[in-house]
Amino acid sequence: MHYRSTRDSSLHVTSAEAIAQGISAEGGLFIPSEIPVITMEELKALAEMRYAERADVVFGKFLTDFTPEEIHACTTGAYHTKNFDTEDIACLTKAYGNAQILELWHGPTCAFKDMALQILPYLLTTSLKKNGEDKKVVILVATSGDTGKAALEGFKDVPGTQIMVFYPEHGVSTMQKRQMAVQEGSNVAVCALEGNFDDCQNGVKLIFTDPAVKERLAGNGMMFSSANSINWGRLAPQIVYYVSAYAEMAKRGDIAWGETINAAVPTGNFGNILAAYYAKNMGVPIGKLICASNINNVLTDFIETGVYDRNRKFYATCSPSMDILISSNLERLLYLLTDGDDAQIRDWFGKLAAEGRYEVTAEIKEKLQKDFAAGFCDDAETKQTIREFRERYGYTCDTHTAVAVKVYLDYVKKTGDTTRTLIASTASPYKFSASVLDAIEGVQDTADEYALVERLGEVSGLPVPESLAALKDKPVRFSEVIRKNDMEAYVLGQLGIV
């Protein structure tokens, strides 16, 4: 299997080359040349395997230039109880009505990004070795909260790498900011940006695709790569947990083998739900993909109207990891829906860059709505959902998971579709203690973050994750704030390139 660029279908690279490069030279995203098939018999076999073994099977279908031994070394290095606080790795809860929650946050940073970013360093270093590449890899990351810490934790002190993370100064939770500010490791740097996540993401992409910057790096024995979900090595691991969840649901008797399920996913950059789309098209019996947004509802509007328009007010919400107006992974979906029409992709995303909007054809809109439903909710509805879901089921959601729950419930009410639904839970409630406590107790507490963590523990009965508790006494290492126009200078300065 080879990988093409969404903006230049003539390019053909191996998965190792796609993972190492992160993004194509002309700004396109790498995408597999075909979607492999997983049969019902294979799914039944997965049910008897551990999570790492299930990952072996899925990766084996996408990373065909990797040997089985190389894949196995990656999966066993990432998916074990040293990195995750549960043997299940991805935990499937009991049923709540017709829904089940898939907890994806039992890794070292308490967010679903760990599912991919614990294995990406293994995939990347293996890819570099396969490519015969000996340059130092400089990893640039834009984060709306969770990717940054997960990437830092995954790549800290990995030989031959240096990682820099940019986050919006006022666009992450207090706990997310502290996680990044105290990050350990000799090869890490963290910097806040005056602006929002889209400013961080655009800045990283501009640096990535600037020939002059890349030439300066090459002259110093360095090369860029990415840990954002623009990198296929980030997206492929996310496919695994949807495949695994279906096998687990059937094994437990929650569904019959072959029975269709829906999936509700809170998403801003569209990577998490795109992974479910890939699992569906591999052959996992998934019906509707329910795209859940907060009040930054650019994706909801797009799915319902076919118009993508980022020219709107940007809101800082209590679900900050979804505070995004430019959803990068949507480009991969549209490439698939247009049957690989790279000229059309260049046109649409050129308009997005120049004018802030584009509109797809009626045919593409129809294809989109065949597989996807969408909805959104504001902060008040998010907190109401946290409170009501806890009162009804005794389950405490974080703010992002609550968005998915609310949108799922609205979808059922609107359509009458009672299909068993998998809801992706993307973060521990302790990462957003103030908002979750406000939802439960109706009080906006101004106590320090760790007093709020202790109070949430008392209210919820959930154990405080050790990785978060340990942050309390760590010294702050990173506090710099820069303007978006200074990102390139910051990167070169960190690398000692003058």
N, C-alpha and C positions, 0 to 999 in steps of 0.2 A: 504494500500500500504506500502511495506517495501522498504528499500534501501540496495543495495549491494555495495561491494567495487570492483572497476575495477581490483584489483589484488588478490581478494579472494572472489569468488562468493558465498562461503558458509556462509559468514557473512550476517546477516539480522538484520537491526536496523530500528527503527522508524524514521520519518522525524525529530522529536525533538532531537533524539540522534545524527543523522547525522549533524544537524545544530550546536549542542553544541560541538561536537568533531571537526568539520571542515574538518579533513582529517583522513583517517583510519590509524590504528596503524602501518600497514606494508607499508604505503606510498601511498596506492590507494585512488582514489576519490570516494565519494559516488554517487550513481546513482539510480534513481527510478526503481523498479522491472518491471514496465511497463509504457508505455506512454498513459495517459488517452485520451479520445476522447472528442472533442467539436463539436457539431453538427451545421449545418447551422441555425437551429432554435435558438440555444443558442447564436450564433453570432448576429443574428438579435435582440435578446433581449438585448444583451450588448450595442447595438447602442443607446438605450434609457437611459443608465446608465451613472453616473459620473465615473471618472477614478478609484476612490477607490472601487466603487461597482463592476467594471469590475475585479479589482484585487481580490476581495472576491471570485468571481466565479472561476478564474484560480487557486488561492491558494487552494480552496476547493477540487480541483481535485488532487493536489499533496501532500498536507499536511493533510492526512486523519485522523491522530491522533489528530489534532487540532479541537476544537469545532468551529462551525460557529461564536460564540460570541468571541472566542479568535482571530480568523482571522480578524474579523471586527474591533476589538480593535487595532490590528496592522496596518491595512490599513488606518483607519481614523486617527490614530496617526501620520502616515507618510505623507499621500497624501492630503495636504490641503494648502491653500494660505499663511499660516504662514511659510511654508517651501519652497514653490514654488511661483514664481512671476506671475503665470498664473493659472486660474481655470482649464485649459485643462491638466495641469501637463506635458503631452507630447504633443507638438504642431505640428500639421500637416500643412505644408505650402500649398500654391496654387501650381498648376502644372507648371513645367518648362519643356516644351516639353512633353515627356512621363514619366517624373520623378517627384516625390514629395519628399520633404525633411521632415523627422521626427526629430524635434528639441528636444533633450533629455537633454538639459543643462539649464533648467530654475530653478534648485534647488539652494541651498545655496552656492555651490562651483563652479557653472557654468560648470559642466561636467556631462556626462551621468552616471557616477558612483553614483550620488545622487539618481537615480531612484531605486537602490538597497540598498545603504548604509544609506538612511533615514529610511528604514523599517527593516534592519537587526538587529539593537539593540532591536527592539520590538520582532522580531522572536526569537532572541537568549535568551533574558530574559524570554520569555514565555516558551521556550524549557527547560531552566534550571529548572524552576518551575515545569514543567510537569515531569521532570526526577527526581525530589526530590533532586536536586544538590544544595549544599550550599557553594561550594568552590568559591573563588574569581577567576574570569575568566581573564586570561592574553591573550590579543589579539596581535598577531604579524602580521605585514603587510609589504610586499614588494611592492614598487610602482615604476612605470615608469613615474609618474607625477600626475595623477588624483585620483587614488584610495586612496593614502595617505591622502590628504586633506579631501576627502569625508568621509573616515573612521574616521578620527580625529573629524570631525564635528558631525558625527552621534553618536559617543561614548563618546564625552566629558561629563564628570561628570555623566555618567550613573552609578548608584550605583552597587557595586560588580564587576566592571570591571577596568582593566588597559590596555592601548593600547600603543604599540610602533611601530613606522613606520621607515622603512629603505628605503632610496632612493639613486640612483647613483649621486655622487657629481656633475658630469658634464653632467648628462643625463636628466635634466628637464629644463623647461623654467624658466626665471627670475621670472615670476609671480607665477608659480607653487611652486618654492622654497620659495618665500616670504609667500605664503599662509600657508605653513607648518611651517616656521620659527617663525611666530607670533601666532601660534595656542594657544588659550586659553583653560583652563581646568585643574583641579587638578590631573587628572589621565592619562595625555598624556605625551609622549616623542617622540622626532624626532631625527634621526641620519642619517647623510650622510655616504656613503660608498665609499671607493676608489675602483672603478670598475664599472660595468654596471648593468642593471636591473637583468640579469640572475644570477649574483653573489648575489644580494639581495635575489632573489627568492630561489635559491639553499640553501643559508644560513638559511633562515627561515624554509625550509622543513627539513633540517638536524636537526635543534633544535627541531622541532615538533616531529620528529620520534626517537629521542635519548632517550632510556629508562632511562638512568641515570639522564638526565635533568628532565624528567617527574616525576621521583621518588622524586627528590629534591623539585620540586614544590608541589607534593602531600603532602610531609612531612611538608610543610609550609601552607597547606590549600589552594592551588592554582591548577589551571588546564589551559591548553592551549586551545585556539580556534583561528579561522582565520576569517579575513574579506576580504581576497582575493577571487577571483572567484573560487578557489578550494573548497570553502564552498558552498554547495548546496543552502544555504540561500542567497547567492549572485546571483546565476544563475536563480533561480525560479522567482524573481521579473523582470528579464529581459525578460522572456517569455511573461509577461503580456503586455508589450508595443507593441509587434508585434501583439498579438491578438487584443488589443485595436485599433491599427492603422488600421487594416483591417476593423473592424466594423465601425470606423469613416469614412474611405474612402467610404465605401458603403452607409453609412447614408447620406453623403454629395452629393452622386451621381457621385463621381469621377470614380467609377467602379460599375458594376452591381453585385448584390449578386451572389456569386458563381464564379465570374470572377477571373482568376488566376493573381497574381502579382509576380514580382521578388523582391528580396531584395538585395541591395548593402551595404556592411558593412565594414567600416575600422576596422581592428582588428590586434592585436599582440598576445594576449594570447588566442585567439579563443573563449572566453566566449560569446561575444556579438553576433557573428554569430551562435554559437551553440544554443543560445536561440531561434534564428529564425528557426533553424532546428527542435527544439522541437515543436515550434508553427506549423510548416508545418506538422509534423507527428502527431500532435493532430487532424488535420483536417482543419486548416486554409489554404485556397487555395493559397499557395506559390509555385512558380515554381523553377526557378534557384536562388541559393544562391551565390552571387557574392562576393568573398573574396578579399578585397582590402588591399594591403600591400605597405609600402614605400620601399626604396632600401634594407632594411633588409628583403629580399623576400623569406625567408625560407618556408613560407606557399605556396606561388605561385609555387615554385619549387616542393614542395611535392604533391600538387594537380595535377600538370601536369605530374610528373614522377613517383610518388609513393615512392620516396626516400626522407627521412627526414634527412638532414645533416646540423648540426649546426657548422661544421668545416669550417668556412668562416670568412671573415673580418666583423667586427661589425662597423656599421656607426652610428654616432650621427647626427640626422636629425632635420629638422624644425617641424617634427611631432613626438616628443619624446615619447609620450605615446605608440607608436607602435615600439619602438626600442627594439625589443625582438627577441631572437633566439631560445628560448625554450618555446613553446606554450602549457601551461599546460592542457588546456581544450580539446586539441586534443585527449587526452587519453580517455575521455568520449565518443567522437564520434567513435573512433576505437573499443571500447568495444561494442558499439551498432552494428557497421558494422560486427563484428566477431561473433555476436549472443552470446555475453557474454563469450567469450573464454579468461578467466583470465590468463591461461598459456601463450597464445600468447602475451597478453599485458605485462606480466612480462618479456617475452623474448625481445620484441621490446624496452621497456623502460629500461630494463637492459643494452641493447646495446647502447642506447642513453646516459646513464650515463657513461658507460665504454669506448665507442668508439666515441661517438658523432654523430652516425648515425644509421639508420635502414631502411629497405626496406620492404614495404608491398607486399602481393601477388597480382597477376594479377586480381584475383577476387575482392579483396578489392579496388584496384585502380579503377576498373570498377564501383563499387558501389559508390565510392567517386565522380567520375566524372559525374555520373548520376545526382547528386543533386547540385554539386558545380562547379562553374567556378572561375578563379582566375586571378589576374593581379597585377602589381605594377607600381610605378613611382618614379622618383628621386625628389630631392628638386626643381630643376629648373622647372620640369613639374608640380609639386604641385603649385608653385607660379604662373606659367603661367595660370593654371586652375583657381586660385582665381581671377586673373585679368580678364580673358576672361568671366568667369561666371558672374562676377559683371557687366562687360560692356554690356553683352547680356541681363541679367535678373534683374540687380539692386540688387542682393543678395550677401552679403559678407559672405564667408565661412571661417571657421578656417582651419588650415593646415591639420587636420585629415579628416575632411569632404571633403576637396578638393581632397584628395587621392581617396576617394570613388567615387567622381564625375568623376575624370579622368579615373579610372578603369572601371566605368560603361559606359562611352562614348566609350572607347576602345572596350569593350565587344559588344556594339551595332554595331560598325563599323565592327568588325570581324565576327559577327554572323548574323547580320540583324534582330535580335530579338527586336521587338518594343513593347514588353509587358510593361504595366504600371509598373514602378519600384519605390519601396520605398527605399530612401537613408537615412541611419542612420547618423544623425549629432550629433557628440559626444562632442563638446565643443564650448563655446563662443569664437568668434574671439579675444576678449579682453585678453584671457589667453595667446595669442601668438601675441601680438600687433606688435612687431618688424618684425616678419616674414610676417605678413599680410600686414603691411605698405610697406615693401620692395616689396611685390608682386604687390601692387596697384600703388605705386609711383616710384618704381625702385631705391630706395635709402636705403642703410643700415645705418639707423640712430643710433647714439651712445648715444642719450639723455637718461635720466633716464626713468625707466619703466612708471612712471605716466605722464611724458610729452608725451610718445608714446601713452598712453591710451587716453589722451586728443586729440591728433592729429587724432587717429583712429576714435574717436567720431565725429570730424569735417568732416572727409572724408566719413565715412560710414553712418552717420545720425542715427546710432543705439544708444540708451541710454546706458550709462555705468552702468553695474550692481552694485547695492548699496554694495553688499558684497565685491566686488573687490575695489571699491572706499574707503571703510572703512579701508582697510589694510594699507593705506599710512602712517598713524600716529601711528600705533601700534608698540610697542617695540619688538625687536627680542628676542625670548626666547631660541631658539635652533640653535646652530651653530657647534656642534661637528662633526668631521669627523674621522672615524675609518677604519681599515683594515678589510677585510672580515673574516679573521681568529679570529678577536676579537669580533664577534657578540654575541657568547654565553656568554662571560664574561660581555659584556655590558648589556645583558638581565638580567642576575643574579644580576648584580650590581644595576640596576634600581629597582629590586624587593627586594633588601636588603638581598639576599641569599648569604652567604659567605662560 
